Amino acid sequence: MLTWLAANAATIIITAALLVVVGLIVRGMLRGRIRTCGDCGSCGSACGGCRFSGSCQAHEAGRK
């Protein structure tokens, strides 16, 4: 087993690094999706009924 790990160490390290990078990208995408409602124009900037009402208004303010 130790011989196999030594022979494949580079592949294991590169794979682990790529998994971390992909995980961080997915995490960032999900966090960005949660913070904004995405299409604030669909609520006519009256986001009171939107489940993202707080972040939608902040998002709209950032667009101006």
ZALO-890319 format. One line per 5 residues: number of its first residue (from 0); for each residue x, y, z of N, C-alpha, C, O. Coordinates in pm, whole numbers, plus 50000, padded with zeros to 5 digits. Example, Ala and Ser with C-alpha at 12.3 -4.5 7.8 and 13.67 -1.06 7.14 Angstrom:
2
0 = 51319:49431:50780:51230:49550:50780:51320:49670:50780:51424:49668:50846 | 51285:49775:50708:51367:49894:50714:51290:50003:50787:51341:50114:50804
//
This chain:
64
0 = 50083:49881:50000:50000:50000:50000:50087:50126:50000:50059:50220:49927 | 50190:50127:50080:50279:50243:50087:50350:50265:49954:50373:50379:49914 | 50384:50157:49885:50447:50167:49754:50352:50230:49653:50391:50314:49573 | 50226:50189:49659:50126:50244:49568:50107:50393:49594:50098:50472:49499 | 50099:50434:49721:50085:50575:49756:50205:50656:49706:50188:50765:49653
5 = 50324:50602:49723:50445:50672:49679:50446:50685:49526:50488:50787:49473 | 50402:50581:49458:50403:50584:49312:50298:50680:49255:50314:50733:49145 | 50191:50703:49329:50080:50786:49282:50066:50916:49361:49960:50978:49355 | 50167:50957:49432:50159:51075:49518:50125:51201:49438:50041:51280:49482 | 50187:51220:49325:50160:51340:49245:50015:51344:49199:49950:51449:49205
10 = 49964:51233:49153:49825:51226:49108:49730:51253:49223:49631:51325:49206 | 49758:51197:49339:49673:51217:49457:49674:51363:49499:49568:51418:49530 | 49789:51427:49500:49800:51568:49541:49728:51659:49442:49655:51750:49482 | 49749:51636:49313:49683:51718:49212:49532:51701:49218:49459:51799:49208 | 49484:51581:49234:49341:51554:49245:49283:51622:49367:49175:51682:49360
15 = 49351:51614:49479:49304:51679:49602:49298:51830:49584:49202:51894:49628 | 49398:51888:49520:49400:52032:49497:49286:52075:49405:49221:52177:49429 | 49262:51998:49300:49152:52030:49209:49016:52019:49278:48927:52100:49254 | 49000:51919:49364:48875:51905:49439:48853:52024:49531:48740:52072:49545 | 48959:52073:49593:48948:52190:49680:48907:52312:49598:48819:52387:49639
20 = 48971:52332:49484:48939:52447:49399:48795:52440:49351:48723:52540:49357 | 48751:52325:49304:48614:52309:49257:48517:52332:49373:48413:52396:49355 | 48549:52280:49489:48465:52300:49607:48451:52448:49643:48342:52494:49676 | 48561:52522:49636:48556:52665:49665:48475:52742:49561:48403:52836:49595 | 48486:52701:49436:48407:52765:49331:48258:52741:49353:48178:52834:49345
25 = 48222:52618:49381:48081:52584:49406:48030:52659:49528:47919:52712:49527 | 48110:52665:49633:48072:52737:49755:48048:52884:49724:47950:52943:49770 | 48137:52944:49647:48120:53084:49610:47996:53108:49528:47927:53209:49546 | 47967:53018:49437:47847:53030:49355:47721:53020:49440:47627:53096:49422 | 47720:52926:49533:47604:52908:49620:47587:53028:49712:47474:53074:49733
30 = 47695:53078:49768:47686:53194:49857:47639:53316:49780:47561:53395:49833 | 47685:53334:49658:47641:53445:49576:47494:53434:49541:47423:53534:49535 | 47449:53314:49518:47308:53291:49485:47219:53320:49604:47109:53373:49588 | 47265:53287:49723:47186:53309:49844:47179:53458:49877:47076:53505:49925 | 47285:53533:49851:47290:53675:49887:47202:53762:49799:47156:53867:49843
35 = 47178:53722:49677:47098:53804:49587:46981:53722:49535:46985:53599:49532 | 46877:53793:49494:46761:53721:49440:46780:53689:49293:46696:53622:49233 | 46889:53736:49234:46919:53703:49096:46857:53801:48999:46928:53879:48936 | 46725:53797:48985:46656:53883:48889:46567:53980:48966:46446:53959:48975 | 46626:54085:49021:46551:54181:49102:46451:54258:49018:46353:54311:49071
40 = 46474:54265:48887:46380:54335:48801:46243:54268:48796:46144:54334:48766 | 46238:54139:48823:46111:54066:48815:46014:54108:48923:45893:54088:48908 | 46064:54165:49033:45974:54208:49140:45944:54357:49128:45875:54413:49214 | 45994:54422:49025:45967:54563:49005:46027:54651:49113:45976:54758:49142 | 46136:54605:49172:46205:54673:49281:46118:54693:49403:46151:54773:49491
45 = 46008:54620:49411:45924:54618:49530:45939:54481:49591:45849:54397:49582 | 46052:54459:49653:46091:54325:49696:46031:54283:49830:46079:54186:49890 | 45930:54351:49879:45872:54316:50008:45824:54172:50013:45836:54107:50117 | 45771:54121:49904:45721:53985:49900:45826:53883:49860:45802:53763:49867 | 45942:53931:49819:46050:53843:49777:46116:53780:49899:46137:53848:49999
50 = 46149:53654:49892:46214:53590:50007:46355:53643:50029:46415:53618:50133 | 46408:53716:49933:46540:53777:49946:46526:53929:49961:46612:54003:49914 | 46421:53975:50026:46390:54117:50026:46506:54203:50074:46533:54307:50013 | 46575:54165:50178:46687:54245:50227:46803:54251:50130:46858:54358:50105 | 46839:54138:50075:46953:54134:49984:46916:54187:49847:47002:54238:49776
55 = 46792:54176:49807:46749:54224:49677:46760:54376:49672:46808:54431:49573 | 46718:54444:49778:46726:54588:49782:46871:54634:49781:46905:54732:49716 | 46957:54563:49853:47100:54595:49853:47160:54571:49715:47246:54646:49670 | 47114:54467:49650:47162:54433:49516:47122:54543:49417:47203:54585:49334 | 46998:54588:49427:46951:54694:49338:47027:54824:49362:47058:54896:49267
60 = 47059:54855:49487:47133:54977:49520:47273:54971:49460:47327:55074:49419 | 47331:54853:49454:47464:54835:49396:47465:54853:49246:47570:54884:49189 | 47352:54836:49181:47344:54849:49035:47342:54995:48991:47382:55026:48879 | 47297:55084:49079:47279:55225:49042:47408:55298:49043:47411:55418:49014
//
